[in-house]
Amino acid sequence: AALRRSIAVVSQDIVLFRGTLAQNLAYSVPEASRAELERVVRLARLDSLVESLPLGLDGLLGERGQQLSGGQKQRIAIARAVLQAPAILVLDEATSAVDESTEREVIAAIDQLFAGRTRILISHRASTLADADLHLHLSDGKLQVLPQEVIRHGH
């Protein structure tokens, strides 16, 4: 249980619940304060979503967030993980539904917030992985370590 609490996973397929944005953000940290929720909203670039909901953070998302874009759903999941503040963060294609500019901003915020902690990024976009300390490539059942230059040059 302690190990599970120390890991947060943000995947490509996001699970949202019927309820408010605040409830969905605080799923893993139900005791989160309003200020903490507002902080992760800013960090995940969800400000425009909050402004578009009639009740802001208390606005209902609807069943599975069906009226939200894929990018909005992913940013909610990222905000949820940031709020959890885990020792290990796994991002599995977590920014695939956002544009590259938003991805850079979100990854920069994650890098800042999770400095000194383990981050595992799984992505098909070389730009997502450019600043990683270690690059592993899985192909045909074989795992190999790639030199930094290969990632920087997009090979």
ZIWO-V248075 format. One record per pair of residues at least 6 apart in sequence whose C-alpha atoms are under 6 Angstrom apart, sorted by the first residue. I is the first residue (numbers start at 0). J is the second residue. D is the distance in whole Angstrom. If there is no record, write none. Layout:
[[I J D] [I J D]]
//
This chain:
[[5 85 5] [5 86 5] [6 85 5] [6 87 5] [6 88 6] [7 80 6] [7 85 6] [7 88 5] [8 89 5] [9 90 5] [9 93 6] [10 91 5] [10 93 5] [11 92 5] [11 93 5] [15 63 5] [16 63 5] [17 61 5] [17 62 5] [18 59 5] [19 57 5] [19 58 5] [19 59 4] [19 60 6] [20 56 5] [21 56 5] [21 57 6] [24 79 5] [39 78 5] [43 74 5] [43 78 5] [49 55 5] [49 56 6] [52 58 5] [69 96 5] [70 96 5] [70 97 5] [86 116 6] [87 117 5] [87 118 6] [88 118 5] [89 118 6] [89 119 5] [90 120 5] [91 121 5] [92 121 6] [92 122 5] [94 102 6] [125 153 6] [129 150 6] [129 151 6] [134 144 6] [134 145 5] [135 143 6] [135 144 5] [135 145 6] [136 142 6] [136 143 5]]
//
